């Protein structure tokens, strides 16, 4: 499968503006892992999830197919960053206690990735994949964001994005699933920071490529009238959708 390099050119903005994930999520996953020796964060981007795992595991291997994304990751003594594809980790057989994929599995060759996950997971090792959809804001800002998401850049989303929009509900997941509590992400942002986040959307980058101008600038000008003081942060909210399961007995 060809690596679709959607985010390398916005790697710096991705590191600065993309949200981090709640500590409670990593604690819950660590609790289900057979041990806390090794975790693999696949499709790590700039290490947003890897840093959360490092608080619970002796070692974290964080991989991404984009060298530009890895270059923006913050060094950590327990995290080892590698540039490699999701379907070929280079990890030893039956060596990993937990695999995480944050906001990325919809881009993978999933049958090949799942085979790789089964190969490297220890017995009863855990795979967790999650995504967040469109961010939510207070009204009337949220209604304006819906129009931007669905109408302005809506035609420029890749087909893979459908899995995100439905919260991974129809995602094939050949692991023994278990339930987790609900999690969400909240982050205060100024209107300028919101613009930085929106420019990391793959649909915005596709729009710019095809139309030759940045749609975010026009949207932010319209948003300013309802925002209030532009340096006043507003709370952004992203619900997380998590699928998690153990490697089935007898699978290898």
Secondary structure, 3 states (H helix, E strand, C coil): CCCCCCCHHHHHHHHHHCCCCCHHHHHHHHHHCCCCCEEEEECCCCCHHHHHHHCCCCEEEEEECCHHHHHCCCCCCCEEEEECCCCCCCCCCCCEEEEEEECCHHHCCHHHHHHHHHHHEEEEEEEEEEEECCCECCCCHHHHHHHHHHHHCHHHCCCCHHHHHCCCCCCCCCCEECCCCCCEEEEEECHHHHHHHHCCCHHHHHHHHHHCCCHHHHHHHHHHHHHCCCCCCEEEEEEEEEEEEECCCCCC
